[in-house]
Amino acid sequence: MEDRELQRDAGIVRQLDQFLAGRLSRREALRRLGVLGVSLPMASALIAACASGSTTNNQPSTTKTKAIIGIIQEPTSLDPTADATASIATCLLNNVYEGLVRLDGGGRIVGNLARSWDVSADGATVTFHLAQGVKWHDGAAFSAQDVVYSWTRAKDAANKNPHADYWAPVQSVSAPDDHTIKVTLSAYSDNWLFHMGAGSACIVSQASAANNKTTPVGTGPFKFSTWNRGSSLQLIRNDAYWGKKPLLKDVEFRFIGDANAMNNSLTAGDIDAIGQVGGPEQLQAFASNQNFTVTKGAPSGKVMVSMNNKSAPLSDKRVRQALYAAIDRKAWIDGIQAGYGQPIGSHSAPNAGEPYYVDETSVNTFDVSRSKQLLAAAGKASGLTLRLAQISAFPYAVRGSDILNSQLKAVGVTLNITPMEFPRWLNTVFLPPQDYDLTIINHVEERDIGNYGNPKYYWGYDNPTVAGQLKQADAEPNEGKRKSLYGEVLKTLADEAVNAWVYAPNQLAVLKHNFHGYQVQGISPALFLGDAYFS
Amino acid sequence: MTVAIATRLVALVASLVVASILVFVVVNLLPGDVATVMLGTNATPENVAALRHSLGLDQPLWLRYLQWAGGMLHGDFGTSVLSHTPVGPLILQKLTVSGPLALLAAAIALAVSVPTGVVAGVRYRRLSGAVLSALSLGGIAIPAFWAGLLLATVFAVKLRLFPAGGFIDWTEDPVAAARSLVLPAVALGLVQAAVLTRFIRSAIIDVQREDFIRTARAKGLTRWQALQRHGFRNAAIPVVTILGIQITSLLVGAIVIENVFVLPGLGRLLFQSVGNRDLIVVQDLVMLLTAVVLAVNFLVDLSYRLLDPRIRTAS
C-alpha cells in the first residue's frame, strides 16, 4: 500500500519536473496529474506553485556557463592527500579528484570511480568494479593499478597522509584485472568504506602525484586551470570526462574571508553563490529577496563544549553534568546560527552520514536549579572558575564563549577566556600538554565517535567498556546490532556528560535564483558542481 | 656629503641584518606550527613529530636561520611548505596588487592633503581654516575599513560603478584590475589624507611664526609670497618625515582594506600565512616590509639634505 503511494508521489513529482523543464504544456501537465488521481483544483494549485517558485523555465542556460562561488577559507595546497585542511576537499574533491565512492548531499555512500562493489559474507573482502574508459586529466588511461598505488601510498605512514589511520583495517589492496579492485580487511569495518569517500582517499596518478600540491591532476568532471593565491581558484570543464558531462564550462572559487565583503559581492553580482555562510544572521536580507535562494543542507557537525575529563574539577562527573545543565541550547542556535541548527545531546548529528544517531537531548536538559544542586553536591557551591580556550578565528566559537559565559554565570561559574589562533589551540589544547578546562569546537568530521575509545584524545575520556563497544560496533556487519551498540555508547556518553554537545548546524548557501543543481556543503566538505547549472 | 651617505648605507645594511635575526626569532616563537595545521584534528604527537622531521622543522634554530638568510643573499626566498610554491615569485605577484594600491592611495592622500593642509594652516584663524581642520579631525576618527565598507555599499552595491571586491589580474584585463583598486585606494587615501592634513596644517602654522617669515613680511612680501619663498620648504621637513612613515604603513596597513575588498595583496598573504604558520612566507614578507621601511627612512634622510641646506653643511 505504502509502496503504491510512494510511486504515485514520485509520478506527480516527475510530471511537475517535466512541466518545469518546459517539456510539458500546462494543459498536458494537468491531464497527466489527473490520470495520477490528483483533483483538478489541486493540480492547478500545484502547477501554479511550481511555476511561481521557479522562473517558468528551468532549462540549462547555454549562455551563462561560468559559476563563481564565494568560500571563506582558501585551500592551503591543492593536494587533499597531503593536508587535512577542509577547503582543499571543498574545492577539489569530486570536482577534480575522485574517489572510488563519494558521499551525496545526504551523506549516503554512492559509487564514483567504482560503479558497484560486493562485500564477502564475512565482510572482510570488498571487491570494487571500476568505471570503464576513465582518463586522467593529463590524457593517460586510468586503471586499477592507480587505485592500488593511491591506497598503498596513503596507508604508508612515510607519505604523511593526514588520515593514514583510515587504512588501519586494510591488509591488502590488489588489482585482479584493470577494472577490479580487491581489498582485504582484517575484519569487517563499517566506517572504512565511508571514509573512502573522503578527500584523503581520492585516487591520484603515480605520474603526477608529486606535483598535486600546485597542479592537481585527477579524473573528475573539472580540470584544474589556475590558482591565484589569495584570490581565486579556477577550474574548467573536462570534456573527456568518463561520466555525466557537467553543464558548467567554468568554475571559479573566490576566497572571501570577510562576511560583509561576501554579502556585498553577491549583491553586487560579482559572485553567483555564497558557498559558506559566516554569519547566518545576515541571511535575512537574502531570504526576503526574490533574486536569491537560501539553501539549507542537512544538520552536520557537532558544536560542543569540550571538557578536560582528565583534570579536576572536570574529572568529577557532577561538575560536568552541572555545566551541561546550565546550557540552554536554544540560545546558542538562535544566537549563533539564527535558528539554522538542531539541538543534540550526544556525539552524533541527525543525518544519513551518521546512521546510528539517537536523540539524547533529554538526558542533560537545561535546568538551572539542578545545575546548582549538582555543583553543591560536588562541593563547588561557593563558585568555580574555569579556563576556556577560545579559537578566535571561528565566529561560532567566539559567540559561543559569550553565550556560555553568561549561562554559566547564572550558576556561579566564572570563565577565564583565552583567545588563541587555531595552530596554538592545536599545540596546547588538542595535542599535549592538553592544558585546558573547556573549549568550544565544531567537530565536523563524520563518524568520529571512535575518538571516545582513545584515552589520549584531548578530552581525556578513558572508559574501556566504551572503547570495547566502539570496536565491536565498527566490526559488526549486522546493521541492527551495530546501531544498538552505537546507541549504548551514545547513551553512556550523555549520561556521563563527557562533553556538552550543543547543536548540529545546518550548512547554508545563498544562490542566485537561477542557479540550480547545487549540492550544499555538509556531510562531505566537497562542493560538487558536476550537476550545477544556470537557467 | 659622500661620507655621510656611505655611513647611512652601512647603518642600513647593519639594520637589515639585525632585523633579519629579530624577525626570524620572533616568527619562530609563535606557538603552533605548520605540521599541526597540515594534520588538523587528526594530529597525534607521533605523526606531528614525524611530519616536523620530514619538513626539517626539528633542525636547530641557528641552522634554519642561516639557510634562510643565506638563501636570501642568493635571491632564493624559499618555498612555501604548504603550497610548494616558491615564495619570491609569490611576493612579486602580490606586489603587483599592493604596490599600485599603495601608490594610488599615497597620490590621493597627497592630492587632497597638500591643498587642504596649506589652506587650513594659512587661514587657521578664519572660519574656512577651522572647517577644514574639523573635517580632517573627523577623517582621522574614521577607520579605513569602515570607509571601505561605506564606499563599497554606495559605489559597488547601490550604484554598481566599481566591483565590490576581488581582483582580476593585470595581464587578463588591465582596466578591470585598475577599477578594482579605485575604491580601496580611495578608502586608504582619504584616511591618510586626513592625518597628513593635520601635519601640514601645523607645520604651516609653525613656520608662519618663524623669525625669517616675520623678516620677509617686514621687507614687504605678502603672507603668500613669504610662504612661497621661505615657508613651504621649511614646512616640508616634518611633512616628508610623516609621508615616509605613511607610505610604509600603506603597504602594510592595507591588510584590513585588502580583506574588505578581497584583494590578493601582501597584507592578505601575510594574514593567511601567519594563520597557517607558513613561516617562511611570514619571514620573507616581514623582512621585505622591514627593508622597505629602512629604505624609505634612508631616502627621507637624504631628502632632508636636499630640502635644508643647514643639514647639508652641518655634515
Interface residues (C-beta under 8 A of the other chain):
Chain A: E74 T76 S77 L78 A82 D83 A84 T85 A86 A157 K160 P162 H163 A164 D165 K213 T214 N228 R229 G230 S231 S232 R254 F255 I256 G257 D258 N260 A261 N264 S265 T267 A268 G269 D270 A393 M420 E421 F422 P423 R424 W425 L426 N427 T428 F430 L431 P432 H443 E445 K456
Chain B: L30 P31 G32 D33 V34 T36 V37 M38 L39 G40 T41 N42 A43 T44 P45 N47 V48 A50 L51 S54 L82 S83 H84 T85 L90 Q93 K94 L149 A152 T153 A156 V157 R160 P163 A164 G165 G166 F167 D169 N259 V260 F261 V262 L263 P264 G265 R268 L269 Q272 V274 G275 N276 R277 D278
